[in-house]
């Protein structure tokens, strides 16, 4: 189990047998487009700085420099859009071809299974597990991997930029986000959190499988009578799923609310520490410019972090389903 978790990303591509050369091109285009999405934050800061410095020094505004940064902003947006379209098209094409081949391999494998497998009440579970796994794999291959790489590159670039400008303010962002991720991890960390997540996934799979089998077998139930037994089993599974969902929401909702509040309030932390620094260093115009830089660029850090969190969630869900499919 531990080894499977370590190689979860590799398992996705081994299972899908995705074409490597074209896929690398698509991921590269998408990653560069995500990196370019951080450029407007920096260029807007430079434009605002030009006007503020001119106002503080009672000098004429360098209009040519402002237009240069505006041109860089528009160019980065345009190039980012083009690369995003190319990357999305290539990644989706690779994902659809790979998953088409995967579906054909699953059909061939299912055709070789004996009759006892399908009469053991597992047909609905197999259908649910395979459909969810393939859909989640498509999302990982077509979206998540390119978003992960692009978000990682953007996050490293922004971190290097912010730490080179002002270390205390950069550490403020890091401290706030580390606190948020510790809180978020506590929702699923530990034996109790993992047990709640596992129970919810198991009960959801059982409920979907039972409902699929109940609907597909309704005609036989009506002909031969006694549909009450199947309905009673389905009702019990609905109640079991409800209890699992309630336990999940009770644990996750307040924790996730605190996590979202902290991550979306990074500017408040930056402003608080910045005010303290300005109080200790009155009249420091360069510090004012640095604080302005953090207030403009700081929110750009949140987006790549959210991409990493969503990728981890998608990968965890797919891994859980992959283990179920291997068991089946």
GUZAGU-714573 format. One line per field, with one value per residue (C-alpha): residue in one letter; y, z, x. Coordinates in steps of 0.5 Angstrom, whole numbers, plus 2048, in hexadecimal, padded with zeros to 3 digits. Layout:
// GUZAGU-714573
type c(A; ...);
c2 c(Y; ...);
c3 c(Z; ...);
c1 c(X; ...);
***
This chain:
// GUZAGU-714573
type c(X; X; X; X; X; X; X; X; X; X; X; X; X; X; X; X; X; X; X; X; X; X; X; X; X; X; X; X; X; X; X; X; X; X; X; X; X; X; X; X; X; X; X; X; X; X; X; X; X; X; X; X; X; X; X; X; X; X; X; X; X; X; X; X; X; X; X; X; X; X; X; X; X; X; X; X; X; X; X; X; X; X; X; X; X; X; X; X; X; X; X; X; X; X; X; X; X; X; X; X; X; X; X; X; X; X; X; X; X; X; X; X; X; X; X; X; X; X; X; X; X; X; X; X; X; X; X; X; X; X; X; X; X; X; X; X; X; X; X; X; X; X; X; X; X; X; X; X; X; X; X; X; X; X; X; X; X; X; X; X; X; X; X; X; X; X; X; X; X; X; X; X; X; X; X; X; X; X; X; X; X; X; X; X; X; X; X; X; X; X; X; X; X; X; X; X; X; X; X; X; X; X; X; X; X; X; X; X; X; X; X; X; X; X; X; X; X; X; X; X; X; X; X; X; X; X; X; X; X; X; X; X; X; X; X; X; X; X; X; X; X; X; X; X; X; X; X; X; X; X; X; X; X; X; X; X; X; X; X; X; X; X; X; X; X; X; X; X; X; X; X; X; X; X; X; X; X; X; X; X; X; X; X; X; X; X; X; X; X; X; X; X; X; X; X; X; X; X; X; X; X; X; X; X; X; X; X; X; X; X; X; X; X; X; X; X; X; X; X; X; X; X; X; X; X; X; X; X);
c2 c(800; 805; 803; 804; 80B; 80D; 80B; 80E; 813; 80D; 808; 80D; 80D; 806; 804; 809; 808; 80F; 811; 815; 81A; 81D; 81D; 821; 826; 827; 828; 82C; 831; 831; 832; 838; 83B; 83A; 83D; 843; 844; 847; 84C; 851; 852; 854; 859; 85C; 85D; 860; 865; 867; 868; 86D; 871; 871; 873; 879; 87B; 87B; 87E; 883; 881; 880; 879; 874; 873; 86F; 86A; 869; 868; 862; 85F; 85F; 85C; 857; 855; 855; 850; 84C; 84B; 84A; 845; 841; 840; 83D; 839; 837; 835; 831; 82D; 82C; 829; 824; 822; 820; 81D; 819; 817; 815; 810; 80D; 80C; 809; 804; 803; 802; 7FD; 7F9; 7F9; 7F6; 7F1; 7EF; 7EF; 7EA; 7E5; 7E5; 7DF; 7DF; 7DF; 7E6; 7E9; 7E5; 7E7; 7ED; 7F1; 7F4; 7FB; 7FC; 7FA; 7FF; 804; 803; 803; 809; 80D; 80B; 80D; 813; 815; 813; 817; 81D; 81C; 81B; 820; 826; 824; 822; 828; 82D; 82A; 82B; 832; 834; 831; 835; 83B; 83A; 839; 840; 844; 841; 843; 84A; 84C; 849; 84D; 854; 853; 84D; 84F; 850; 849; 845; 848; 845; 83F; 83E; 840; 83A; 835; 836; 836; 82F; 82C; 82E; 82B; 824; 823; 822; 81B; 81A; 815; 80E; 811; 816; 810; 80C; 811; 812; 80B; 809; 80F; 80C; 805; 807; 80B; 805; 800; 805; 807; 7FF; 7FD; 802; 800; 7F9; 7FB; 7FF; 7F9; 7F4; 7F7; 7F3; 7ED; 7EF; 7F1; 7EA; 7E6; 7EA; 7EC; 7F2; 7F4; 7F1; 7F5; 7FB; 7FA; 7F9; 7FF; 803; 800; 802; 809; 80A; 808; 80D; 812; 811; 811; 817; 81A; 818; 81B; 822; 822; 821; 825; 82B; 82F; 82D; 82F; 835; 837; 835; 839; 83F; 840; 83E; 844; 849; 849; 850; 852; 84E; 852; 859; 857; 856; 85B; 860; 85E; 85F; 866; 868; 865; 869; 86F; 873; 86D; 86E; 867; 863; 866; 864; 85D; 85D; 85F; 85A; 854; 857; 856; 850; 84C; 84A; 847; 841; 83F; 83C; 837; 835; 833; 82F; 82B; 82A; 828; 823; 820; 81F; 81C; 817; 815; 813; 810; 80C; 809; 807; 804; 800; 7FE; 7FC; 7F8; 7F4; 7F3);
c3 c(800; 802; 7FB; 7F7; 7FA; 7F9; 7F1; 7F0; 7EB; 7E7; 7E8; 7E4; 7DE; 7DE; 7DF; 7D9; 7D5; 7D3; 7CD; 7D0; 7CA; 7C8; 7D0; 7D2; 7CC; 7CF; 7D6; 7D5; 7D1; 7D7; 7DC; 7D8; 7D8; 7DF; 7E1; 7DC; 7E0; 7E6; 7E1; 7E1; 7E9; 7E9; 7E3; 7E6; 7EC; 7E8; 7E4; 7EB; 7EE; 7E8; 7EA; 7F1; 7F1; 7EC; 7F1; 7F7; 7F3; 7F0; 7E9; 7E2; 7E1; 7DD; 7D8; 7D3; 7D9; 7DB; 7D4; 7D3; 7DA; 7D7; 7D0; 7D4; 7D8; 7D2; 7CE; 7D4; 7D4; 7CD; 7CD; 7D3; 7D0; 7C9; 7CD; 7D2; 7CC; 7C8; 7CF; 7D0; 7C9; 7C9; 7D1; 7CF; 7C9; 7CC; 7D2; 7CE; 7C9; 7D0; 7D3; 7CD; 7CD; 7D4; 7D3; 7CE; 7D2; 7D8; 7D3; 7D1; 7D8; 7DA; 7D4; 7D7; 7DE; 7E0; 7E2; 7E9; 7E9; 7E7; 7EB; 7F1; 7F2; 7EF; 7E9; 7EB; 7EF; 7E9; 7E5; 7EA; 7EC; 7E4; 7E2; 7E8; 7E7; 7E0; 7E0; 7E6; 7E2; 7DC; 7E1; 7E3; 7DC; 7D9; 7DE; 7E5; 7E3; 7DF; 7E4; 7E9; 7E5; 7E3; 7EB; 7ED; 7E9; 7EA; 7F1; 7F1; 7ED; 7F1; 7F8; 7F5; 7F3; 7FA; 7FE; 7FA; 7FB; 803; 807; 80D; 808; 805; 80B; 80D; 807; 808; 80F; 80E; 808; 80D; 812; 80D; 80A; 811; 813; 80C; 80D; 814; 810; 80D; 811; 817; 817; 819; 813; 80E; 811; 810; 808; 807; 80A; 806; 7FF; 801; 802; 7FC; 7F8; 7FB; 7FA; 7F3; 7F1; 7F5; 7F2; 7EB; 7EC; 7EF; 7E9; 7E4; 7E8; 7E9; 7E3; 7E6; 7ED; 7EA; 7E6; 7EC; 7F1; 7F8; 7F6; 7FE; 7FF; 7FA; 7FC; 804; 802; 7FE; 804; 809; 804; 803; 80B; 80C; 806; 80A; 810; 80D; 80A; 810; 814; 80E; 80E; 815; 815; 80E; 80E; 814; 812; 80B; 80D; 811; 80B; 806; 80B; 80C; 805; 802; 808; 806; 804; 80B; 80E; 809; 80B; 813; 812; 80D; 812; 818; 813; 811; 818; 81A; 813; 812; 80C; 808; 801; 7FF; 804; 802; 7FB; 7FD; 801; 7FB; 7F7; 7FC; 7FC; 7F5; 7F3; 7FA; 7F7; 7F1; 7F6; 7F8; 7F1; 7F0; 7F7; 7F6; 7F0; 7F4; 7F9; 7F4; 7F0; 7F7; 7F8; 7F1; 7F2; 7F8; 7F6; 7F0; 7F4; 7F8; 7F2; 7EF; 7F5; 7F5; 7EE; 7EF; 7F5; 7F0);
c1 c(800; 806; 809; 803; 802; 809; 808; 801; 803; 807; 801; 7FC; 801; 803; 7FB; 7F9; 800; 800; 804; 80A; 80D; 806; 804; 80B; 80A; 802; 805; 80A; 806; 800; 806; 809; 802; 801; 808; 806; 800; 804; 807; 802; 802; 809; 808; 802; 807; 80C; 807; 804; 80B; 80D; 807; 808; 810; 80E; 809; 80E; 814; 810; 812; 80F; 80C; 810; 80B; 80F; 811; 80A; 808; 80D; 80B; 804; 806; 809; 803; 7FF; 804; 804; 7FD; 7FC; 802; 7FF; 7F8; 7FB; 800; 7FA; 7F6; 7FB; 7FD; 7F6; 7F4; 7FB; 7FA; 7F2; 7F4; 7F9; 7F4; 7EE; 7F3; 7F6; 7EF; 7EC; 7F2; 7F1; 7E9; 7EA; 7EF; 7EA; 7E5; 7E9; 7EB; 7E4; 7E2; 7E7; 7E4; 7E0; 7D9; 7D9; 7DD; 7D6; 7D1; 7D5; 7D1; 7D7; 7D5; 7D3; 7D9; 7DD; 7D9; 7DA; 7E1; 7E3; 7DF; 7E2; 7E9; 7E9; 7E6; 7EB; 7F1; 7EE; 7EE; 7F5; 7F8; 7F5; 7F5; 7F8; 7FF; 800; 7FD; 801; 808; 806; 804; 80A; 80E; 80A; 80A; 812; 813; 80E; 812; 819; 816; 813; 819; 81D; 819; 817; 819; 814; 80E; 810; 810; 809; 806; 80A; 808; 800; 800; 804; 7FF; 7F9; 7FC; 7FD; 7F6; 7F3; 7F8; 7F5; 7EE; 7F1; 7F7; 7F7; 7F3; 7ED; 7ED; 7EF; 7EA; 7E4; 7E7; 7E7; 7E0; 7DD; 7E0; 7DF; 7D7; 7D7; 7D9; 7D5; 7CF; 7D0; 7D1; 7CB; 7C7; 7C9; 7C8; 7C1; 7BF; 7C2; 7BE; 7B8; 7B4; 7B6; 7B4; 7AD; 7AC; 7AE; 7AC; 7AF; 7B2; 7B2; 7B9; 7BD; 7B9; 7BB; 7C2; 7C2; 7BF; 7C4; 7CA; 7C7; 7C6; 7CD; 7D0; 7CC; 7D0; 7D6; 7D5; 7D3; 7D9; 7DD; 7DA; 7DA; 7E2; 7E4; 7DF; 7E2; 7E9; 7E8; 7E5; 7EB; 7F0; 7EC; 7EB; 7F3; 7F5; 7F0; 7F2; 7FA; 7F9; 7F7; 7FD; 802; 7FF; 7FF; 806; 808; 804; 809; 80F; 80D; 80C; 813; 816; 812; 813; 816; 814; 817; 813; 80D; 80E; 810; 80A; 806; 809; 807; 800; 800; 804; 802; 7FB; 7FE; 801; 7FB; 7F9; 7FE; 7FE; 7F6; 7F8; 7FD; 7F8; 7F3; 7F8; 7F9; 7F2; 7F0; 7F6; 7F4; 7ED; 7F0; 7F5; 7EF; 7EB; 7F1; 7F2; 7EB; 7EB; 7F1; 7EE; 7E8);
***
